[in-house]
């Protein structure tokens, strides 16, 4: 998406209005554009909403793990929760 003020709010507003819960995100920035990566509870609906709003959308599988919320948690043995 264009690297402009308000674009992330536009995406999150569209998804919120559709009842999609954002569970995680990242926005690596480059000159001129950004890629907003989202982890949502309803990926098919999110795809349809964002594509319908004119955003370029691509769906990918991810690996999700539940880590203990403590220092060193990433170094331990995770348990699956996705």
N, CA, C and O atoms as a CHARMM CRD file, in Angstrom:
* protein
*
  328
    1    1 UNK  N      0.83700  -1.16500   0.00000 PROA 1      0.00000
    2    1 UNK  CA     0.00000   0.00000   0.00000 PROA 1      0.00000
    3    1 UNK  C      0.88600   1.23400   0.00000 PROA 1      0.00000
    4    1 UNK  O      2.06200   1.17400   0.36100 PROA 1      0.00000
    5    2 UNK  N      0.31400   2.33700  -0.40400 PROA 2      0.00000
    6    2 UNK  CA     1.06500   3.58300  -0.42900 PROA 2      0.00000
    7    2 UNK  C      1.52200   3.94200   0.98200 PROA 2      0.00000
    8    2 UNK  O      0.78900   3.74000   1.95000 PROA 2      0.00000
    9    3 UNK  N      2.70900   4.46100   1.08800 PROA 3      0.00000
   10    3 UNK  CA     3.28000   4.85600   2.36700 PROA 3      0.00000
   11    3 UNK  C      2.77300   6.25700   2.70400 PROA 3      0.00000
   12    3 UNK  O      3.50900   7.23900   2.61300 PROA 3      0.00000
   13    4 UNK  N      1.49700   6.32700   3.09700 PROA 4      0.00000
   14    4 UNK  CA     0.84000   7.60700   3.37300 PROA 4      0.00000
   15    4 UNK  C      0.15700   7.56200   4.73400 PROA 4      0.00000
   16    4 UNK  O     -0.26900   6.50400   5.19900 PROA 4      0.00000
   17    5 UNK  N      0.06000   8.72800   5.36000 PROA 5      0.00000
   18    5 UNK  CA    -0.61800   8.82700   6.65300 PROA 5      0.00000
   19    5 UNK  C     -2.05800   8.33500   6.52600 PROA 5      0.00000
   20    5 UNK  O     -2.75900   8.68200   5.57600 PROA 5      0.00000
   21    6 UNK  N     -2.48700   7.53300   7.47800 PROA 6      0.00000
   22    6 UNK  CA    -3.86200   7.07700   7.53200 PROA 6      0.00000
   23    6 UNK  C     -4.16700   5.77400   6.82400 PROA 6      0.00000
   24    6 UNK  O     -5.27300   5.25100   6.95300 PROA 6      0.00000
   25    7 UNK  N     -3.21500   5.23700   6.07800 PROA 7      0.00000
   26    7 UNK  CA    -3.48600   4.00800   5.31600 PROA 7      0.00000
   27    7 UNK  C     -3.68700   2.80900   6.23800 PROA 7      0.00000
   28    7 UNK  O     -4.58500   2.00200   5.99800 PROA 7      0.00000
   29    8 UNK  N     -2.87900   2.67400   7.28100 PROA 8      0.00000
   30    8 UNK  CA    -3.05400   1.54800   8.21300 PROA 8      0.00000
   31    8 UNK  C     -4.40100   1.67100   8.91700 PROA 8      0.00000
   32    8 UNK  O     -5.09800   0.67400   9.10900 PROA 8      0.00000
   33    9 UNK  N     -4.76500   2.88400   9.29700 PROA 9      0.00000
   34    9 UNK  CA    -6.07300   3.09700   9.93000 PROA 9      0.00000
   35    9 UNK  C     -7.20900   2.73800   8.98400 PROA 9      0.00000
   36    9 UNK  O     -8.23600   2.21300   9.41400 PROA 9      0.00000
   37   10 UNK  N     -7.03100   3.01700   7.70800 PROA 10     0.00000
   38   10 UNK  CA    -8.05600   2.66200   6.72700 PROA 10     0.00000
   39   10 UNK  C     -8.25800   1.14600   6.68200 PROA 10     0.00000
   40   10 UNK  O     -9.39100   0.66400   6.69100 PROA 10     0.00000
   41   11 UNK  N     -7.15900   0.40500   6.63500 PROA 11     0.00000
   42   11 UNK  CA    -7.23700  -1.05800   6.59700 PROA 11     0.00000
   43   11 UNK  C     -7.85700  -1.59200   7.87700 PROA 11     0.00000
   44   11 UNK  O     -8.77500  -2.41100   7.82700 PROA 11     0.00000
   45   12 UNK  N     -7.36500  -1.13800   9.02100 PROA 12     0.00000
   46   12 UNK  CA    -7.86400  -1.66500  10.28500 PROA 12     0.00000
   47   12 UNK  C     -9.32400  -1.27700  10.51100 PROA 12     0.00000
   48   12 UNK  O    -10.08000  -2.04400  11.10800 PROA 12     0.00000
   49   13 UNK  N     -9.72000  -0.11600  10.04800 PROA 13     0.00000
   50   13 UNK  CA   -11.11700   0.29100  10.14500 PROA 13     0.00000
   51   13 UNK  C    -12.02500  -0.58300   9.29800 PROA 13     0.00000
   52   13 UNK  O    -13.09900  -0.98700   9.74500 PROA 13     0.00000
   53   14 UNK  N    -11.59600  -0.87700   8.07600 PROA 14     0.00000
   54   14 UNK  CA   -12.37600  -1.75300   7.19100 PROA 14     0.00000
   55   14 UNK  C    -12.56200  -3.12000   7.83700 PROA 14     0.00000
   56   14 UNK  O    -13.66400  -3.67000   7.83500 PROA 14     0.00000
   57   15 UNK  N    -11.48800  -3.66100   8.38700 PROA 15     0.00000
   58   15 UNK  CA   -11.57100  -4.98800   9.00300 PROA 15     0.00000
   59   15 UNK  C    -12.41400  -4.96200  10.27000 PROA 15     0.00000
   60   15 UNK  O    -13.20000  -5.88000  10.50400 PROA 15     0.00000
   61   16 UNK  N    -12.26500  -3.93300  11.08500 PROA 16     0.00000
   62   16 UNK  CA   -13.06400  -3.81800  12.30000 PROA 16     0.00000
   63   16 UNK  C    -14.54600  -3.71900  11.99100 PROA 16     0.00000
   64   16 UNK  O    -15.37200  -4.34700  12.65500 PROA 16     0.00000
   65   17 UNK  N    -14.88100  -2.92600  10.97800 PROA 17     0.00000
   66   17 UNK  CA   -16.28200  -2.78900  10.58700 PROA 17     0.00000
   67   17 UNK  C    -16.87400  -4.11600  10.11300 PROA 17     0.00000
   68   17 UNK  O    -18.07600  -4.34700  10.24800 PROA 17     0.00000
   69   18 UNK  N    -16.02800  -4.98700   9.55700 PROA 18     0.00000
   70   18 UNK  CA   -16.48300  -6.28800   9.06300 PROA 18     0.00000
   71   18 UNK  C    -16.47300  -7.35900  10.15200 PROA 18     0.00000
   72   18 UNK  O    -16.89500  -8.49000   9.90900 PROA 18     0.00000
   73   19 UNK  N    -15.99400  -7.01300  11.35400 PROA 19     0.00000
   74   19 UNK  CA   -15.96100  -7.98300  12.45100 PROA 19     0.00000
   75   19 UNK  C    -14.75400  -8.89700  12.43500 PROA 19     0.00000
   76   19 UNK  O    -14.79100  -9.98700  13.00600 PROA 19     0.00000
   77   20 UNK  N    -13.67800  -8.46000  11.78300 PROA 20     0.00000
   78   20 UNK  CA   -12.44100  -9.25000  11.72500 PROA 20     0.00000
   79   20 UNK  C    -11.52500  -8.79000  12.85600 PROA 20     0.00000
   80   20 UNK  O    -11.25400  -7.59700  12.99700 PROA 20     0.00000
   81   21 UNK  N    -11.05200  -9.73800  13.65900 PROA 21     0.00000
   82   21 UNK  CA   -10.13700  -9.45300  14.77100 PROA 21     0.00000
   83   21 UNK  C     -8.70100  -9.59700  14.29600 PROA 21     0.00000
   84   21 UNK  O     -8.31100 -10.64700  13.78500 PROA 21     0.00000
   85   22 UNK  N     -7.91400  -8.53700  14.46600 PROA 22     0.00000
   86   22 UNK  CA    -6.49100  -8.57500  14.11100 PROA 22     0.00000
   87   22 UNK  C     -5.73500  -9.09300  15.32400 PROA 22     0.00000
   88   22 UNK  O     -5.78300  -8.49100  16.39600 PROA 22     0.00000
   89   23 UNK  N     -5.04100 -10.20500  15.15400 PROA 23     0.00000
   90   23 UNK  CA    -4.30700 -10.82500  16.26600 PROA 23     0.00000
   91   23 UNK  C     -2.83500 -10.46600  16.27000 PROA 23     0.00000
   92   23 UNK  O     -2.16400 -10.61400  17.29100 PROA 23     0.00000
   93   24 UNK  N     -2.33300 -10.00400  15.15900 PROA 24     0.00000
   94   24 UNK  CA    -0.94100  -9.58400  15.05900 PROA 24     0.00000
   95   24 UNK  C     -0.71500  -8.88800  13.73400 PROA 24     0.00000
   96   24 UNK  O     -1.46800  -9.08800  12.78100 PROA 24     0.00000
   97   25 UNK  N      0.33100  -8.06200  13.67400 PROA 25     0.00000
   98   25 UNK  CA     0.64000  -7.38100  12.42400 PROA 25     0.00000
   99   25 UNK  C      2.08500  -6.90200  12.41600 PROA 25     0.00000
  100   25 UNK  O      2.72700  -6.80600  13.46200 PROA 25     0.00000
  101   26 UNK  N      2.57900  -6.60600  11.23800 PROA 26     0.00000
  102   26 UNK  CA     3.86800  -5.94000  11.07400 PROA 26     0.00000
  103   26 UNK  C      3.76900  -5.04000   9.85700 PROA 26     0.00000
  104   26 UNK  O      3.00300  -5.30200   8.92900 PROA 26     0.00000
  105   27 UNK  N      4.55800  -3.97300   9.87800 PROA 27     0.00000
  106   27 UNK  CA     4.56100  -3.02300   8.77000 PROA 27     0.00000
  107   27 UNK  C      6.00800  -2.67100   8.44200 PROA 27     0.00000
  108   27 UNK  O      6.49800  -1.62000   8.85600 PROA 27     0.00000
  109   28 UNK  N      6.70200  -3.54600   7.70000 PROA 28     0.00000
  110   28 UNK  CA     8.04800  -3.17200   7.26000 PROA 28     0.00000
  111   28 UNK  C      7.93400  -2.05900   6.22300 PROA 28     0.00000
  112   28 UNK  O      7.17100  -2.17700   5.26300 PROA 28     0.00000
  113   29 UNK  N      8.66700  -1.01200   6.40900 PROA 29     0.00000
  114   29 UNK  CA     8.54000   0.18100   5.58100 PROA 29     0.00000
  115   29 UNK  C      9.68100   0.28000   4.57600 PROA 29     0.00000
  116   29 UNK  O     10.83500  -0.01500   4.88800 PROA 29     0.00000
  117   30 UNK  N      9.33800   0.69800   3.37700 PROA 30     0.00000
  118   30 UNK  CA    10.33600   1.00300   2.36000 PROA 30     0.00000
  119   30 UNK  C      9.97300   2.36000   1.76800 PROA 30     0.00000
  120   30 UNK  O      8.92500   2.92000   2.08600 PROA 30     0.00000
  121   31 UNK  N     10.82300   2.87600   0.92400 PROA 31     0.00000
  122   31 UNK  CA    10.55000   4.17700   0.29800 PROA 31     0.00000
  123   31 UNK  C      9.34200   4.06700  -0.62100 PROA 31     0.00000
  124   31 UNK  O      9.34400   3.27200  -1.56100 PROA 31     0.00000
  125   32 UNK  N      8.31800   4.85700  -0.35300 PROA 32     0.00000
  126   32 UNK  CA     7.18900   4.94100  -1.25600 PROA 32     0.00000
  127   32 UNK  C      6.02800   4.00400  -0.98500 PROA 32     0.00000
  128   32 UNK  O      4.89400   4.32300  -1.34000 PROA 32     0.00000
  129   33 UNK  N      6.27400   2.86300  -0.37000 PROA 33     0.00000
  130   33 UNK  CA     5.17800   1.93800  -0.09900 PROA 33     0.00000
  131   33 UNK  C      5.49600   1.10700   1.13500 PROA 33     0.00000
  132   33 UNK  O      6.64100   1.04400   1.58200 PROA 33     0.00000
  133   34 UNK  N      4.47500   0.47700   1.67100 PROA 34     0.00000
  134   34 UNK  CA     4.62800  -0.41200   2.82600 PROA 34     0.00000
  135   34 UNK  C      3.86600  -1.69800   2.56300 PROA 34     0.00000
  136   34 UNK  O      2.92100  -1.73300   1.77400 PROA 34     0.00000
  137   35 UNK  N      4.28900  -2.73800   3.23100 PROA 35     0.00000
  138   35 UNK  CA     3.57700  -4.01200   3.18700 PROA 35     0.00000
  139   35 UNK  C      3.04100  -4.24900   4.58600 PROA 35     0.00000
  140   35 UNK  O      3.80700  -4.38900   5.53900 PROA 35     0.00000
  141   36 UNK  N      1.73300  -4.29400   4.70300 PROA 36     0.00000
  142   36 UNK  CA     1.09100  -4.55600   5.98900 PROA 36     0.00000
  143   36 UNK  C      0.79700  -6.04300   6.05600 PROA 36     0.00000
  144   36 UNK  O      0.01200  -6.56500   5.26500 PROA 36     0.00000
  145   37 UNK  N      1.42800  -6.72100   7.00100 PROA 37     0.00000
  146   37 UNK  CA     1.19300  -8.15200   7.18900 PROA 37     0.00000
  147   37 UNK  C      0.30100  -8.31900   8.41000 PROA 37     0.00000
  148   37 UNK  O      0.58200  -7.78400   9.48200 PROA 37     0.00000
  149   38 UNK  N     -0.77600  -9.06700   8.22800 PROA 38     0.00000
  150   38 UNK  CA    -1.76200  -9.23500   9.28700 PROA 38     0.00000
  151   38 UNK  C     -1.97800 -10.69600   9.62400 PROA 38     0.00000
  152   38 UNK  O     -1.93000 -11.55800   8.74700 PROA 38     0.00000
  153   39 UNK  N     -2.21500 -10.97100  10.89200 PROA 39     0.00000
  154   39 UNK  CA    -2.70500 -12.26800  11.35200 PROA 39     0.00000
  155   39 UNK  C     -4.09800 -11.98600  11.88900 PROA 39     0.00000
  156   39 UNK  O     -4.26200 -11.21400  12.83400 PROA 39     0.00000
  157   40 UNK  N     -5.10400 -12.61400  11.28400 PROA 40     0.00000
  158   40 UNK  CA    -6.50000 -12.32800  11.63200 PROA 40     0.00000
  159   40 UNK  C     -7.24900 -13.61200  11.97400 PROA 40     0.00000
  160   40 UNK  O     -6.80300 -14.71500  11.65700 PROA 40     0.00000
  161   41 UNK  N     -8.40100 -13.44200  12.62900 PROA 41     0.00000
  162   41 UNK  CA    -9.19900 -14.60800  13.00900 PROA 41     0.00000
  163   41 UNK  C    -10.07400 -15.12200  11.87200 PROA 41     0.00000
  164   41 UNK  O    -10.50800 -16.27300  11.90800 PROA 41     0.00000
  165   42 UNK  N    -10.34000 -14.30000  10.86900 PROA 42     0.00000
  166   42 UNK  CA   -11.18600 -14.69700   9.73800 PROA 42     0.00000
  167   42 UNK  C    -10.47600 -14.33300   8.42800 PROA 42     0.00000
  168   42 UNK  O    -10.82200 -13.33900   7.79000 PROA 42     0.00000
  169   43 UNK  N     -9.49200 -15.13100   8.03100 PROA 43     0.00000
  170   43 UNK  CA    -8.67900 -14.75700   6.87500 PROA 43     0.00000
  171   43 UNK  C     -9.45900 -14.63100   5.56800 PROA 43     0.00000
  172   43 UNK  O     -9.16600 -13.74100   4.77000 PROA 43     0.00000
  173   44 UNK  N    -10.43000 -15.48500   5.33200 PROA 44     0.00000
  174   44 UNK  CA   -11.18900 -15.40500   4.07900 PROA 44     0.00000
  175   44 UNK  C    -11.98100 -14.10700   4.01900 PROA 44     0.00000
  176   44 UNK  O    -11.98800 -13.43100   2.99100 PROA 44     0.00000
  177   45 UNK  N    -12.64400 -13.75700   5.10800 PROA 45     0.00000
  178   45 UNK  CA   -13.40400 -12.51600   5.15800 PROA 45     0.00000
  179   45 UNK  C    -12.47500 -11.31200   5.02200 PROA 45     0.00000
  180   45 UNK  O    -12.77900 -10.37600   4.28200 PROA 45     0.00000
  181   46 UNK  N    -11.35700 -11.33000   5.72200 PROA 46     0.00000
  182   46 UNK  CA   -10.39400 -10.22400   5.63300 PROA 46     0.00000
  183   46 UNK  C     -9.92800 -10.03500   4.19500 PROA 46     0.00000
  184   46 UNK  O     -9.84700  -8.90800   3.70600 PROA 46     0.00000
  185   47 UNK  N     -9.62400 -11.12700   3.52600 PROA 47     0.00000
  186   47 UNK  CA    -9.19100 -11.07700   2.12000 PROA 47     0.00000
  187   47 UNK  C    -10.26800 -10.40700   1.27100 PROA 47     0.00000
  188   47 UNK  O     -9.98000  -9.49600   0.49400 PROA 47     0.00000
  189   48 UNK  N    -11.50400 -10.86200   1.42600 PROA 48     0.00000
  190   48 UNK  CA   -12.60900 -10.33200   0.62100 PROA 48     0.00000
  191   48 UNK  C    -12.83700  -8.84600   0.89100 PROA 48     0.00000
  192   48 UNK  O    -13.04900  -8.07200  -0.04300 PROA 48     0.00000
  193   49 UNK  N    -12.79500  -8.44800   2.15000 PROA 49     0.00000
  194   49 UNK  CA   -13.01600  -7.04800   2.52200 PROA 49     0.00000
  195   49 UNK  C    -11.93000  -6.15900   1.92700 PROA 49     0.00000
  196   49 UNK  O    -12.22800  -5.13100   1.31800 PROA 49     0.00000
  197   50 UNK  N    -10.68000  -6.55400   2.10200 PROA 50     0.00000
  198   50 UNK  CA    -9.58300  -5.71700   1.63200 PROA 50     0.00000
  199   50 UNK  C     -9.48600  -5.68800   0.11100 PROA 50     0.00000
  200   50 UNK  O     -9.21100  -4.64000  -0.47400 PROA 50     0.00000
  201   51 UNK  N     -9.70700  -6.81900  -0.52300 PROA 51     0.00000
  202   51 UNK  CA    -9.70500  -6.84100  -1.98600 PROA 51     0.00000
  203   51 UNK  C    -10.84600  -5.97300  -2.51900 PROA 51     0.00000
  204   51 UNK  O    -10.66200  -5.23000  -3.48300 PROA 51     0.00000
  205   52 UNK  N    -12.01200  -6.06300  -1.90000 PROA 52     0.00000
  206   52 UNK  CA   -13.15600  -5.25800  -2.30700 PROA 52     0.00000
  207   52 UNK  C    -12.92500  -3.76400  -2.12200 PROA 52     0.00000
  208   52 UNK  O    -13.52000  -2.94700  -2.82400 PROA 52     0.00000
  209   53 UNK  N    -12.05200  -3.40800  -1.16700 PROA 53     0.00000
  210   53 UNK  CA   -11.72700  -2.00100  -0.92100 PROA 53     0.00000
  211   53 UNK  C    -10.59800  -1.51400  -1.82400 PROA 53     0.00000
  212   53 UNK  O    -10.17300  -0.36400  -1.72200 PROA 53     0.00000
  213   54 UNK  N    -10.10800  -2.39000  -2.71300 PROA 54     0.00000
  214   54 UNK  CA    -9.09100  -1.98500  -3.67000 PROA 54     0.00000
  215   54 UNK  C     -7.64900  -2.17800  -3.23500 PROA 54     0.00000
  216   54 UNK  O     -6.73300  -1.70300  -3.90600 PROA 54     0.00000
  217   55 UNK  N     -7.43400  -2.86300  -2.13000 PROA 55     0.00000
  218   55 UNK  CA    -6.06700  -3.13900  -1.68500 PROA 55     0.00000
  219   55 UNK  C     -5.53000  -4.37100  -2.39600 PROA 55     0.00000
  220   55 UNK  O     -6.28300  -5.30200  -2.68400 PROA 55     0.00000
  221   56 UNK  N     -4.24600  -4.38200  -2.67800 PROA 56     0.00000
  222   56 UNK  CA    -3.60300  -5.58900  -3.17600 PROA 56     0.00000
  223   56 UNK  C     -3.48300  -6.56100  -2.00800 PROA 56     0.00000
  224   56 UNK  O     -2.95600  -6.20100  -0.95500 PROA 56     0.00000
  225   57 UNK  N     -3.96300  -7.77800  -2.18300 PROA 57     0.00000
  226   57 UNK  CA    -4.01600  -8.73700  -1.07900 PROA 57     0.00000
  227   57 UNK  C     -3.40300 -10.05800  -1.51300 PROA 57     0.00000
  228   57 UNK  O     -3.59500 -10.50700  -2.64300 PROA 57     0.00000
  229   58 UNK  N     -2.66700 -10.67000  -0.60600 PROA 58     0.00000
  230   58 UNK  CA    -2.12100 -12.00100  -0.83600 PROA 58     0.00000
  231   58 UNK  C     -2.21500 -12.77600   0.46800 PROA 58     0.00000
  232   58 UNK  O     -1.88600 -12.25000   1.53100 PROA 58     0.00000
  233   59 UNK  N     -2.65800 -14.01600   0.39100 PROA 59     0.00000
  234   59 UNK  CA    -2.79400 -14.86100   1.57800 PROA 59     0.00000
  235   59 UNK  C     -1.63400 -15.85400   1.60800 PROA 59     0.00000
  236   59 UNK  O     -1.28300 -16.45300   0.59200 PROA 59     0.00000
  237   60 UNK  N     -1.05400 -16.01200   2.78300 PROA 60     0.00000
  238   60 UNK  CA     0.03700 -16.97000   2.96900 PROA 60     0.00000
  239   60 UNK  C     -0.17400 -17.71200   4.27300 PROA 60     0.00000
  240   60 UNK  O     -0.77000 -17.17900   5.21000 PROA 60     0.00000
  241   61 UNK  N      0.31100 -18.93200   4.33400 PROA 61     0.00000
  242   61 UNK  CA     0.27100 -19.68800   5.58100 PROA 61     0.00000
  243   61 UNK  C      1.41800 -19.24300   6.46800 PROA 61     0.00000
  244   61 UNK  O      2.47800 -18.83800   5.99100 PROA 61     0.00000
  245   62 UNK  N      1.18300 -19.32700   7.76700 PROA 62     0.00000
  246   62 UNK  CA     2.21700 -18.99400   8.74300 PROA 62     0.00000
  247   62 UNK  C      2.29400 -20.10500   9.77900 PROA 62     0.00000
  248   62 UNK  O      1.41000 -20.95600   9.86800 PROA 62     0.00000
  249   63 UNK  N      3.34300 -20.08100  10.54200 PROA 63     0.00000
  250   63 UNK  CA     3.47700 -20.97400  11.69600 PROA 63     0.00000
  251   63 UNK  C      3.20900 -20.12200  12.92500 PROA 63     0.00000
  252   63 UNK  O      3.81500 -19.06500  13.10300 PROA 63     0.00000
  253   64 UNK  N      2.30800 -20.58000  13.76300 PROA 64     0.00000
  254   64 UNK  CA     1.93300 -19.83700  14.95700 PROA 64     0.00000
  255   64 UNK  C      2.20400 -20.71100  16.17600 PROA 64     0.00000
  256   64 UNK  O      1.79200 -21.87000  16.22600 PROA 64     0.00000
  257   65 UNK  N      2.89100 -20.15000  17.14400 PROA 65     0.00000
  258   65 UNK  CA     3.15800 -20.88400  18.37700 PROA 65     0.00000
  259   65 UNK  C      2.81500 -20.01200  19.57200 PROA 65     0.00000
  260   65 UNK  O      2.89100 -18.78500  19.50300 PROA 65     0.00000
  261   66 UNK  N      2.44300 -20.64600  20.65000 PROA 66     0.00000
  262   66 UNK  CA     2.12100 -19.96000  21.89000 PROA 66     0.00000
  263   66 UNK  C      3.35500 -20.03300  22.78000 PROA 66     0.00000
  264   66 UNK  O      3.82500 -21.12300  23.10700 PROA 66     0.00000
  265   67 UNK  N      3.87600 -18.87700  23.17100 PROA 67     0.00000
  266   67 UNK  CA     5.07500 -18.83100  24.00100 PROA 67     0.00000
  267   67 UNK  C      4.72700 -18.31300  25.38800 PROA 67     0.00000
  268   67 UNK  O      3.82600 -17.48800  25.53800 PROA 67     0.00000
  269   68 UNK  N      5.43100 -18.79000  26.38900 PROA 68     0.00000
  270   68 UNK  CA     5.21600 -18.24600  27.73200 PROA 68     0.00000
  271   68 UNK  C      5.61500 -16.77000  27.75200 PROA 68     0.00000
  272   68 UNK  O      6.60400 -16.38500  27.12900 PROA 68     0.00000
  273   69 UNK  N      4.85300 -15.95200  28.46100 PROA 69     0.00000
  274   69 UNK  CA     5.13100 -14.52000  28.55900 PROA 69     0.00000
  275   69 UNK  C      6.10400 -14.28200  29.70700 PROA 69     0.00000
  276   69 UNK  O      5.72300 -13.84400  30.79300 PROA 69     0.00000
  277   70 UNK  N      7.36600 -14.58200  29.43500 PROA 70     0.00000
  278   70 UNK  CA     8.42500 -14.39400  30.43300 PROA 70     0.00000
  279   70 UNK  C      9.76100 -14.29800  29.70300 PROA 70     0.00000
  280   70 UNK  O      9.88800 -14.78900  28.58100 PROA 70     0.00000
  281   71 UNK  N     10.74600 -13.67700  30.32000 PROA 71     0.00000
  282   71 UNK  CA    12.06900 -13.62900  29.69900 PROA 71     0.00000
  283   71 UNK  C     12.57900 -15.04400  29.41600 PROA 71     0.00000
  284   71 UNK  O     12.50200 -15.92100  30.27600 PROA 71     0.00000
  285   72 UNK  N     13.09000 -15.25500  28.22600 PROA 72     0.00000
  286   72 UNK  CA    13.58800 -16.57300  27.83900 PROA 72     0.00000
  287   72 UNK  C     12.51300 -17.48500  27.29500 PROA 72     0.00000
  288   72 UNK  O     12.80700 -18.63300  26.96100 PROA 72     0.00000
  289   73 UNK  N     11.27600 -17.02100  27.19100 PROA 73     0.00000
  290   73 UNK  CA    10.17500 -17.84900  26.72100 PROA 73     0.00000
  291   73 UNK  C     10.40900 -18.41800  25.33400 PROA 73     0.00000
  292   73 UNK  O     10.01500 -19.55000  25.05600 PROA 73     0.00000
  293   74 UNK  N     11.04400 -17.65000  24.46200 PROA 74     0.00000
  294   74 UNK  CA    11.31900 -18.11800  23.11200 PROA 74     0.00000
  295   74 UNK  C     12.33600 -19.25600  23.10400 PROA 74     0.00000
  296   74 UNK  O     12.33800 -20.06800  22.17900 PROA 74     0.00000
  297   75 UNK  N     13.18200 -19.32800  24.09500 PROA 75     0.00000
  298   75 UNK  CA    14.20600 -20.36400  24.15300 PROA 75     0.00000
  299   75 UNK  C     13.65700 -21.69700  24.64800 PROA 75     0.00000
  300   75 UNK  O     14.32300 -22.72200  24.50400 PROA 75     0.00000
  301   76 UNK  N     12.45400 -21.70700  25.23100 PROA 76     0.00000
  302   76 UNK  CA    11.86500 -22.91700  25.76900 PROA 76     0.00000
  303   76 UNK  C     11.14300 -23.72300  24.69900 PROA 76     0.00000
  304   76 UNK  O     11.26900 -23.44900  23.50500 PROA 76     0.00000
  305   77 UNK  N     10.39300 -24.70800  25.13800 PROA 77     0.00000
  306   77 UNK  CA     9.62200 -25.56000  24.23000 PROA 77     0.00000
  307   77 UNK  C      8.22000 -24.98000  24.08600 PROA 77     0.00000
  308   77 UNK  O      7.46100 -24.95300  25.05500 PROA 77     0.00000
  309   78 UNK  N      7.85900 -24.51000  22.87100 PROA 78     0.00000
  310   78 UNK  CA     6.52300 -23.93400  22.68500 PROA 78     0.00000
  311   78 UNK  C      5.44600 -25.01600  22.61300 PROA 78     0.00000
  312   78 UNK  O      5.74100 -26.18400  22.36000 PROA 78     0.00000
  313   79 UNK  N      4.20700 -24.61500  22.83700 PROA 79     0.00000
  314   79 UNK  CA     3.07900 -25.51400  22.65700 PROA 79     0.00000
  315   79 UNK  C      2.18000 -24.89400  21.59000 PROA 79     0.00000
  316   79 UNK  O      2.02100 -23.67400  21.55000 PROA 79     0.00000
  317   80 UNK  N      1.60900 -25.69500  20.75100 PROA 80     0.00000
  318   80 UNK  CA     0.76000 -25.19700  19.67000 PROA 80     0.00000
  319   80 UNK  C     -0.56700 -24.71100  20.22600 PROA 80     0.00000
  320   80 UNK  O     -1.16000 -25.34500  21.09900 PROA 80     0.00000
  321   81 UNK  N     -1.03100 -23.56200  19.70100 PROA 81     0.00000
  322   81 UNK  CA    -2.34200 -23.06200  20.10500 PROA 81     0.00000
  323   81 UNK  C     -3.13200 -22.52100  18.93400 PROA 81     0.00000
  324   81 UNK  O     -4.19400 -21.92900  19.12300 PROA 81     0.00000
  325   82 UNK  N     -2.63400 -22.71300  17.73500 PROA 82     0.00000
  326   82 UNK  CA    -3.29700 -22.10800  16.57900 PROA 82     0.00000
  327   82 UNK  C     -4.22800 -23.05300  15.94300 PROA 82     0.00000
  328   82 UNK  O     -4.87400 -22.71100  14.95200 PROA 82     0.00000
